[in-house]
Amino acid sequence: MGRAIASALVLLALAASALVGQQAPTELTLDEAIRLAKLNNPIFLSTQNDRGPAAWQRREAYASFLPTVNASGGLGWQEAGQQRFGTVVFDQQTTDWAFSSYNLSLNWNLSGQEIFGVPNARANERATGARIDAAEFDLESRVAFQYMSALRAQDQADVAQRQLDRAQQNLRIVNTRVETGASAGTEGKQAEVDLGRVEVALIQAQRDVRQGKLLLAEQLGVPLPVDVELASAFEVFEPDYELDALLSHALDAHPSLRAFVAQEAASKASARALVTSQYLPSVNVRTGWSGQSQQALNEAFLINSAQSSLAAQRSSCEFNNALNERLTSPIPGFEAGDCSSYQLTDAMRNDLLAGNEVFPFQFDKNPLQVSMTVSIPVFTGFSRERQVAQANNVADDAEQNRRAEELRLRTAVTNAYDNVVSAYQVYQAESRNRALAEEQLLLQRRRYALGAAGLLELLDAQTSATTADQAFLNAVYDFHYNLIALEAAVGRPLRTR
């Protein structure tokens, strides 16, 4: 009993640890977020499920060269009585019957579909794998973008908090001047209004943080704790990439383009298989083994039937002997038989009953049959030509889709590269603007405290600092967003996460 309780506690502990392992951590890096998304994102998992059927399709193509084997068997019982077939009534059946049967058949087929099925299935499997790889890369890009959006909302809340601290500091300065009579009471009210606006902005920023984390959790496929901390930090750096190298990588190894290339190859393989197989003959070979058993369930019926048969033979023997004796010229070569031998002996009875014991597995085998059929398509009412035209059209569409993807990537890489370079230049300018606005605010705050500047000048400096902070934050994340877009266009990460 004690061991059973201990085992149950161990199982509960293991189950609890497994559940804990599935929960999102309270400190989340971008790499951890991507890992969780690959394990839990339902859309990606749905796409990933296609890998199994594609692999089985390839195995099925190889197995099509082997014969198919079918086995069947059956048991039955028939009650004694009159048998009817329509209006025809047969003699009374005086015994029940038990019967069984088996059938084993082999069917081997060879046609163009089997010959070209293997390369077609392999091409489809490669296309499926490439499509899954493209979906995985797309998921990484979407998670990185949403992670950056949540991180921006978090930094926006920090900016709003700094603005609140500045507004509170300004209010203290204004209240000090109002209390000493150096400023009018209306200036204090104006400072309170400015503080209230900043408080509203902070409330909205904190709401955006919660919504950003909620949208990130949707991409991950698991709920995130309310207090989860986004631990990854990203620095703005000068992009020194070479556009030609980025374009070369995108056109050679982008997961999305590789998926289009693989789909094009699969479509062309399918078209080749259909075009060729429609004109090739097909060969079909069949063979099989079968047997059945039938046993009378009424032993008296068997004995009576055997006795009736022997009695008929004895009567015929006696008749022939008597006929030969009455003839004036005996039948040449006829020898009178011993009619007394037509009797049902115990040995015959035992052999008869033993031979009846065949149900269910003592079968009488049927003769073996082997057949071969060769068929050649001659005229199919133009359905063959229609199917070939459709297959060629699908292959051509896949080629055009691949070319369109190449053009899209070329445009996307060029635009994203230009956007990253421009975003870095904007970041540098906004960094200078923020430093100047911060200096201007400190100066106006001192001047106001000394009475050398009015409240409007202080509030204008506060507004300029707030605008500069917001513009700087926008510049930082515009750089990160455009870098993520460039990574998505190139098809690989461009910085260490």
NUFIDO-531406 format. One line per 8 residues: number of its first residue (from 1); their letters; for each residue x negated, y, z of C-alpha. Coordinates in nm, 2 decimals. Last residue first. Layout:
REM residues N
NUM> a> X Y Z ~ ...
//
This chain:
REM residues 497
497> rtrlprgv> -1.99 3.82 -3.09 ~ -2.31 3.85 -3.30 ~ -2.24 4.05 -3.61 ~ -2.15 3.99 -3.98 ~ -1.91 3.70 -3.93 ~ -1.83 3.51 -4.25 ~ -1.59 3.52 -4.55 ~ -1.69 3.85 -4.71
489> aaelailn> -1.34 3.99 -4.71 ~ -1.26 3.88 -4.36 ~ -1.59 4.01 -4.24 ~ -1.53 4.34 -4.41 ~ -1.18 4.36 -4.25 ~ -1.34 4.29 -3.91 ~ -1.59 4.57 -3.98 ~ -1.30 4.80 -4.08
481> yhfdyvan> -1.13 4.73 -3.75 ~ -1.45 4.78 -3.55 ~ -1.53 5.11 -3.73 ~ -1.17 5.23 -3.69 ~ -1.20 5.13 -3.33 ~ -1.49 5.37 -3.25 ~ -1.34 5.65 -3.47 ~ -1.00 5.63 -3.30
473> lfaqdatt> -1.17 5.64 -2.96 ~ -1.37 5.95 -3.07 ~ -1.05 6.11 -3.20 ~ -0.87 6.05 -2.87 ~ -1.16 6.19 -2.66 ~ -1.19 6.49 -2.89 ~ -0.81 6.56 -2.87 ~ -0.83 6.53 -2.49
465> astqadll> -1.13 6.76 -2.48 ~ -0.96 7.01 -2.70 ~ -0.64 7.00 -2.49 ~ -0.84 7.06 -2.18 ~ -1.03 7.35 -2.35 ~ -0.69 7.50 -2.45 ~ -0.57 7.45 -2.09 ~ -0.87 7.64 -1.95
457> ellgaagl> -0.83 7.92 -2.21 ~ -0.46 7.94 -2.13 ~ -0.53 7.96 -1.76 ~ -0.74 8.27 -1.80 ~ -1.12 8.31 -1.81 ~ -1.37 8.51 -1.60 ~ -1.19 8.45 -1.27 ~ -1.48 8.26 -1.12
449> ayrrrqll> -1.28 7.93 -1.11 ~ -1.16 8.01 -1.46 ~ -1.52 8.05 -1.58 ~ -1.63 7.73 -1.42 ~ -1.34 7.53 -1.58 ~ -1.41 7.70 -1.91 ~ -1.77 7.59 -1.90 ~ -1.68 7.23 -1.80
441> lqeealar> -1.42 7.21 -2.08 ~ -1.66 7.35 -2.34 ~ -1.92 7.09 -2.24 ~ -1.66 6.81 -2.28 ~ -1.56 6.95 -2.61 ~ -1.92 6.96 -2.73 ~ -1.98 6.60 -2.63 ~ -1.66 6.49 -2.79
433> nrseaqyv> -1.74 6.66 -3.12 ~ -2.09 6.50 -3.13 ~ -1.94 6.16 -3.09 ~ -1.67 6.25 -3.34 ~ -1.94 6.32 -3.60 ~ -2.13 6.00 -3.54 ~ -1.81 5.80 -3.55 ~ -1.70 5.96 -3.87
425> qyasvvnd> -2.03 5.85 -4.03 ~ -1.98 5.49 -3.90 ~ -1.62 5.49 -4.03 ~ -1.75 5.60 -4.38 ~ -2.00 5.31 -4.39 ~ -1.73 5.06 -4.27 ~ -1.48 5.20 -4.52 ~ -1.72 5.17 -4.81
417> yantvatr> -1.79 4.81 -4.72 ~ -1.42 4.73 -4.68 ~ -1.35 4.88 -5.02 ~ -1.62 4.68 -5.20 ~ -1.54 4.36 -5.01 ~ -1.17 4.39 -5.08 ~ -1.22 4.47 -5.45 ~ -1.45 4.17 -5.51
409> lrleearr> -1.22 3.96 -5.30 ~ -0.91 4.05 -5.50 ~ -1.09 3.99 -5.83 ~ -1.21 3.64 -5.72 ~ -0.86 3.57 -5.59 ~ -0.71 3.66 -5.92 ~ -0.95 3.43 -6.10 ~ -0.85 3.14 -5.87
401> nqeaddav> -0.49 3.21 -5.93 ~ -0.55 3.21 -6.31 ~ -0.72 2.87 -6.28 ~ -0.43 2.73 -6.07 ~ -0.18 2.86 -6.33 ~ -0.38 2.68 -6.60 ~ -0.36 2.35 -6.41 ~ 0.01 2.40 -6.35
393> nnaqavqr> 0.07 2.47 -6.72 ~ -0.13 2.16 -6.81 ~ 0.09 1.95 -6.59 ~ 0.40 2.10 -6.73 ~ 0.29 2.04 -7.09 ~ 0.20 1.67 -7.00 ~ 0.54 1.62 -6.84 ~ 0.72 1.77 -7.15
385> ersfgtfv> 0.52 1.55 -7.38 ~ 0.60 1.24 -7.19 ~ 0.97 1.33 -7.18 ~ 0.96 1.37 -7.56 ~ 1.23 1.09 -7.59 ~ 1.00 0.83 -7.45 ~ 0.86 0.67 -7.77 ~ 0.59 0.40 -7.78
377> pisvtmsv> 0.49 0.33 -7.42 ~ 0.30 0.00 -7.42 ~ 0.41 -0.28 -7.18 ~ 0.22 -0.60 -7.09 ~ 0.39 -0.85 -6.87 ~ 0.24 -1.15 -6.69 ~ 0.42 -1.43 -6.52 ~ 0.32 -1.70 -6.27
369> qlpnkdfq> 0.57 -1.95 -6.12 ~ 0.49 -2.22 -5.86 ~ 0.75 -2.50 -5.83 ~ 0.98 -2.49 -5.53 ~ 0.86 -2.63 -5.20 ~ 1.10 -2.83 -4.98 ~ 1.06 -2.68 -4.63 ~ 1.02 -2.83 -4.29
361> fpfvenga> 1.04 -2.51 -4.08 ~ 1.40 -2.47 -3.97 ~ 1.56 -2.73 -3.99 ~ 1.41 -3.04 -4.14 ~ 1.55 -3.32 -3.92 ~ 1.75 -3.49 -4.19 ~ 1.46 -3.71 -4.28 ~ 1.45 -3.85 -3.93
353> lldnrmad> 1.82 -3.93 -3.94 ~ 1.78 -4.12 -4.27 ~ 1.47 -4.30 -4.16 ~ 1.64 -4.41 -3.84 ~ 1.94 -4.54 -4.03 ~ 1.72 -4.72 -4.28 ~ 1.54 -4.89 -4.00 ~ 1.86 -4.98 -3.83
345> tlqysscd> 1.99 -5.14 -4.15 ~ 2.25 -5.00 -4.38 ~ 2.35 -5.30 -4.61 ~ 2.29 -5.34 -4.98 ~ 2.07 -5.65 -4.93 ~ 2.39 -5.87 -4.94 ~ 2.42 -5.81 -5.31 ~ 2.13 -6.04 -5.39
337> gaefgpip> 2.10 -5.99 -5.76 ~ 2.18 -6.21 -6.05 ~ 1.92 -6.19 -6.32 ~ 1.99 -6.05 -6.66 ~ 1.73 -6.10 -6.92 ~ 1.98 -6.19 -7.19 ~ 2.34 -6.15 -7.07 ~ 2.48 -6.50 -7.03
329> stlrenla> 2.66 -6.66 -7.32 ~ 2.99 -6.80 -7.22 ~ 3.04 -6.50 -6.99 ~ 3.22 -6.57 -6.66 ~ 2.90 -6.59 -6.46 ~ 2.77 -6.26 -6.59 ~ 3.08 -6.08 -6.50 ~ 3.07 -6.21 -6.15
321> nnfecssr> 2.71 -6.10 -6.10 ~ 2.79 -5.76 -6.25 ~ 3.09 -5.71 -6.02 ~ 2.90 -5.82 -5.71 ~ 2.62 -5.57 -5.79 ~ 2.86 -5.29 -5.85 ~ 3.04 -5.36 -5.52 ~ 2.71 -5.37 -5.34
313> qaalssqa> 2.61 -5.03 -5.50 ~ 2.94 -4.87 -5.40 ~ 2.90 -5.00 -5.05 ~ 2.55 -4.87 -5.03 ~ 2.67 -4.52 -5.13 ~ 2.96 -4.53 -4.88 ~ 2.72 -4.65 -4.61 ~ 2.48 -4.36 -4.68
305> snilfaen> 2.77 -4.11 -4.68 ~ 2.90 -4.25 -4.36 ~ 2.56 -4.23 -4.20 ~ 2.50 -3.87 -4.31 ~ 2.85 -3.76 -4.20 ~ 2.80 -3.93 -3.86 ~ 2.49 -3.72 -3.82 ~ 2.69 -3.40 -3.82
297> laqqsqgs> 2.45 -3.10 -3.83 ~ 2.34 -3.16 -4.18 ~ 2.01 -3.00 -4.25 ~ 1.89 -2.78 -4.54 ~ 1.54 -2.66 -4.60 ~ 1.41 -2.41 -4.85 ~ 1.09 -2.32 -5.04 ~ 0.92 -2.03 -5.21
289> wgtrvnvs> 0.58 -1.94 -5.35 ~ 0.52 -1.64 -5.57 ~ 0.35 -1.50 -5.88 ~ 0.36 -1.17 -6.07 ~ 0.12 -0.99 -6.30 ~ 0.19 -0.65 -6.45 ~ -0.02 -0.48 -6.71 ~ 0.03 -0.12 -6.82
281> plyqstvl> -0.06 0.03 -7.16 ~ -0.22 0.38 -7.18 ~ -0.05 0.68 -7.34 ~ 0.11 0.84 -7.03 ~ -0.20 0.76 -6.82 ~ -0.42 0.99 -7.02 ~ -0.22 1.32 -6.99 ~ -0.10 1.24 -6.64
273> arasaksa> -0.45 1.17 -6.50 ~ -0.60 1.47 -6.68 ~ -0.33 1.70 -6.54 ~ -0.37 1.57 -6.19 ~ -0.75 1.62 -6.21 ~ -0.69 1.97 -6.34 ~ -0.45 2.05 -6.06 ~ -0.70 1.91 -5.80
265> aeqavfar> -0.98 2.11 -5.95 ~ -0.78 2.43 -5.94 ~ -0.67 2.36 -5.58 ~ -1.04 2.31 -5.48 ~ -1.13 2.65 -5.64 ~ -0.84 2.82 -5.47 ~ -0.94 2.67 -5.13 ~ -1.30 2.77 -5.20
257> lsphadla> -1.17 3.13 -5.27 ~ -1.00 3.13 -4.93 ~ -1.30 2.99 -4.75 ~ -1.54 3.25 -4.90 ~ -1.85 3.06 -5.02 ~ -1.98 3.18 -5.36 ~ -1.77 3.49 -5.45 ~ -1.78 3.62 -5.09
249> hslladle> -2.16 3.54 -5.05 ~ -2.24 3.72 -5.38 ~ -2.03 4.02 -5.29 ~ -2.20 4.06 -4.95 ~ -2.54 4.03 -5.11 ~ -2.45 4.29 -5.37 ~ -2.32 4.53 -5.10 ~ -2.64 4.52 -4.90
241> ydpefvef> -2.57 4.56 -4.53 ~ -2.73 4.82 -4.31 ~ -2.43 4.91 -4.11 ~ -2.54 5.15 -3.83 ~ -2.41 5.02 -3.51 ~ -2.10 5.06 -3.29 ~ -2.12 4.82 -3.00 ~ -1.86 4.56 -2.91
233> asalevdv> -1.78 4.43 -2.56 ~ -1.62 4.10 -2.48 ~ -1.46 4.06 -2.14 ~ -1.09 4.11 -2.20 ~ -0.97 4.08 -1.85 ~ -0.65 3.89 -1.78 ~ -0.43 4.06 -1.51 ~ -0.10 3.96 -1.65
225> plpvglqe> -0.22 3.60 -1.71 ~ -0.21 3.50 -2.08 ~ 0.05 3.26 -2.22 ~ -0.08 3.01 -2.48 ~ -0.04 3.00 -2.86 ~ -0.35 3.21 -2.91 ~ -0.18 3.44 -3.17 ~ 0.12 3.49 -2.94
217> alllkgqr> -0.12 3.55 -2.64 ~ -0.28 3.84 -2.84 ~ 0.07 3.99 -2.90 ~ 0.13 3.98 -2.52 ~ -0.21 4.13 -2.45 ~ -0.13 4.42 -2.68 ~ 0.21 4.47 -2.53 ~ 0.07 4.49 -2.17
209> vdrqaqil> -0.20 4.73 -2.28 ~ 0.06 4.94 -2.48 ~ 0.26 4.97 -2.15 ~ -0.05 5.10 -1.97 ~ -0.10 5.36 -2.25 ~ 0.27 5.47 -2.22 ~ 0.23 5.52 -1.85 ~ -0.09 5.71 -1.90
201> avevrgld> 0.07 5.94 -2.16 ~ 0.35 6.02 -1.92 ~ 0.10 6.10 -1.65 ~ -0.08 6.34 -1.89 ~ 0.25 6.52 -1.96 ~ 0.31 6.55 -1.59 ~ -0.03 6.70 -1.53 ~ 0.03 6.97 -1.80
193> veaqkget> 0.36 7.06 -1.63 ~ 0.18 7.08 -1.29 ~ -0.08 7.32 -1.45 ~ 0.20 7.54 -1.58 ~ 0.36 7.55 -1.24 ~ 0.03 7.65 -1.09 ~ -0.01 7.93 -1.35 ~ 0.34 8.05 -1.27
185> gasagtev> 0.22 8.12 -0.91 ~ 0.00 8.41 -1.04 ~ -0.38 8.39 -1.00 ~ -0.63 8.54 -0.76 ~ -0.38 8.53 -0.47 ~ -0.60 8.30 -0.26 ~ -0.33 8.02 -0.28 ~ -0.29 8.07 -0.65
177> rtnvirln> -0.67 8.05 -0.71 ~ -0.69 7.72 -0.50 ~ -0.38 7.59 -0.68 ~ -0.54 7.65 -1.02 ~ -0.86 7.46 -0.91 ~ -0.66 7.17 -0.77 ~ -0.45 7.16 -1.08 ~ -0.76 7.15 -1.30
169> qqardlqr> -0.89 6.86 -1.11 ~ -0.56 6.67 -1.14 ~ -0.56 6.74 -1.51 ~ -0.91 6.61 -1.55 ~ -0.83 6.29 -1.35 ~ -0.52 6.24 -1.57 ~ -0.73 6.28 -1.88 ~ -0.97 6.03 -1.75
161> qavdaqdq> -0.68 5.79 -1.68 ~ -0.55 5.85 -2.04 ~ -0.90 5.76 -2.17 ~ -0.90 5.44 -1.96 ~ -0.55 5.35 -2.10 ~ -0.69 5.40 -2.45 ~ -0.97 5.17 -2.36 ~ -0.72 4.89 -2.27
153> arlasmyq> -0.51 4.97 -2.58 ~ -0.83 4.94 -2.79 ~ -0.91 4.60 -2.62 ~ -0.57 4.48 -2.71 ~ -0.62 4.59 -3.07 ~ -0.97 4.43 -3.08 ~ -0.82 4.10 -2.96 ~ -0.55 4.14 -3.23
145> favrseld> -0.81 4.19 -3.50 ~ -1.03 3.91 -3.37 ~ -0.73 3.67 -3.35 ~ -0.63 3.76 -3.70 ~ -0.98 3.71 -3.84 ~ -1.02 3.37 -3.66 ~ -0.68 3.26 -3.79 ~ -0.78 3.35 -4.14
137> feaadira> -1.10 3.14 -4.10 ~ -0.90 2.84 -3.98 ~ -0.64 2.88 -4.26 ~ -0.92 2.89 -4.52 ~ -1.07 2.57 -4.36 ~ -0.73 2.41 -4.38 ~ -0.69 2.50 -4.74 ~ -1.04 2.36 -4.82
129> gtarenar> -0.95 2.03 -4.65 ~ -0.63 2.01 -4.85 ~ -0.81 2.08 -5.17 ~ -1.07 1.82 -5.09 ~ -0.79 1.56 -5.02 ~ -0.61 1.66 -5.35 ~ -0.94 1.61 -5.54 ~ -0.99 1.27 -5.38
121> anpvgfie> -0.63 1.17 -5.46 ~ -0.67 1.26 -5.83 ~ -1.01 1.09 -5.85 ~ -0.84 0.77 -5.71 ~ -0.52 0.79 -5.91 ~ -0.68 0.79 -6.25 ~ -0.70 0.41 -6.29 ~ -0.38 0.34 -6.08
113> qgslnwnl> -0.17 0.58 -6.29 ~ -0.33 0.47 -6.61 ~ -0.19 0.12 -6.55 ~ -0.27 -0.20 -6.36 ~ -0.01 -0.38 -6.16 ~ -0.04 -0.68 -5.93 ~ 0.26 -0.84 -5.76 ~ 0.23 -1.13 -5.51
105> slnyssfa> 0.54 -1.30 -5.37 ~ 0.60 -1.52 -5.06 ~ 0.95 -1.65 -5.01 ~ 1.09 -1.85 -4.73 ~ 1.41 -2.05 -4.67 ~ 1.64 -2.19 -4.39 ~ 1.95 -2.40 -4.38 ~ 2.19 -2.53 -4.12
97> wdttqqdf> 2.50 -2.72 -4.25 ~ 2.83 -2.81 -4.08 ~ 2.99 -3.13 -4.18 ~ 3.31 -3.26 -4.36 ~ 3.32 -3.03 -4.66 ~ 3.67 -3.08 -4.82 ~ 3.65 -3.08 -5.19 ~ 3.65 -2.76 -5.39
89> vvtgfrqq> 3.92 -2.51 -5.45 ~ 3.91 -2.29 -5.76 ~ 4.13 -1.98 -5.75 ~ 3.84 -1.75 -5.67 ~ 3.56 -1.97 -5.54 ~ 3.69 -2.17 -5.25 ~ 3.51 -2.41 -5.01 ~ 3.73 -2.63 -4.78
81> gaeqwglg> 3.59 -2.69 -4.44 ~ 3.27 -2.74 -4.24 ~ 3.09 -2.43 -4.12 ~ 2.78 -2.29 -4.28 ~ 2.47 -2.17 -4.10 ~ 2.18 -1.96 -4.21 ~ 1.81 -1.87 -4.15 ~ 1.60 -1.65 -4.37
73> gsanvtpl> 1.24 -1.57 -4.47 ~ 1.06 -1.29 -4.65 ~ 0.70 -1.21 -4.75 ~ 0.59 -0.94 -4.98 ~ 0.23 -0.89 -5.10 ~ 0.12 -0.60 -5.32 ~ -0.19 -0.68 -5.53 ~ -0.50 -0.46 -5.49
65> fsayaerr> -0.60 -0.18 -5.73 ~ -0.34 0.04 -5.56 ~ -0.55 0.01 -5.24 ~ -0.79 0.28 -5.36 ~ -0.51 0.52 -5.43 ~ -0.35 0.44 -5.09 ~ -0.68 0.52 -4.92 ~ -0.68 0.86 -5.09
57> qwaapgrd> -0.32 0.93 -5.00 ~ -0.40 0.83 -4.64 ~ -0.66 1.10 -4.63 ~ -0.42 1.36 -4.76 ~ -0.15 1.25 -4.51 ~ -0.40 1.30 -4.22 ~ -0.53 1.64 -4.33 ~ -0.19 1.80 -4.36
49> nqtslfip> -0.16 1.83 -3.98 ~ -0.41 2.12 -3.99 ~ -0.15 2.34 -4.15 ~ 0.10 2.27 -3.86 ~ -0.19 2.33 -3.61 ~ -0.26 2.66 -3.77 ~ 0.11 2.77 -3.74 ~ 0.13 2.64 -3.39
41> nnlkalri> -0.17 2.82 -3.25 ~ -0.28 2.59 -2.96 ~ -0.63 2.44 -3.01 ~ -0.76 2.68 -3.28 ~ -0.61 2.97 -3.09 ~ -0.78 2.86 -2.76 ~ -1.12 2.85 -2.94 ~ -1.07 3.19 -3.10
33> aedltlet> -0.98 3.34 -2.76 ~ -1.28 3.18 -2.60 ~ -1.51 3.34 -2.87 ~ -1.34 3.68 -2.82 ~ -1.40 3.66 -2.44 ~ -1.13 3.61 -2.19 ~ -1.15 3.65 -1.81 ~ -0.84 3.52 -1.63
25> paqqgvla> -0.87 3.19 -1.83 ~ -0.58 3.06 -2.04 ~ -0.42 2.75 -1.91 ~ -0.48 2.41 -2.08 ~ -0.76 2.32 -1.83 ~ -0.52 2.38 -1.54 ~ -0.28 2.12 -1.68 ~ -0.56 1.87 -1.72
17> saalallv> -0.67 1.93 -1.36 ~ -0.31 1.88 -1.24 ~ -0.29 1.55 -1.43 ~ -0.62 1.43 -1.28 ~ -0.51 1.52 -0.93 ~ -0.18 1.34 -0.98 ~ -0.36 1.03 -1.10 ~ -0.59 1.04 -0.80
9> lasaiarg> -0.30 1.08 -0.56 ~ -0.12 0.78 -0.72 ~ -0.44 0.57 -0.69 ~ -0.47 0.66 -0.32 ~ -0.10 0.57 -0.26 ~ -0.15 0.24 -0.43 ~ -0.46 0.16 -0.23 ~ -0.28 0.23 0.09
1> m> 0.00 0.00 0.00
//
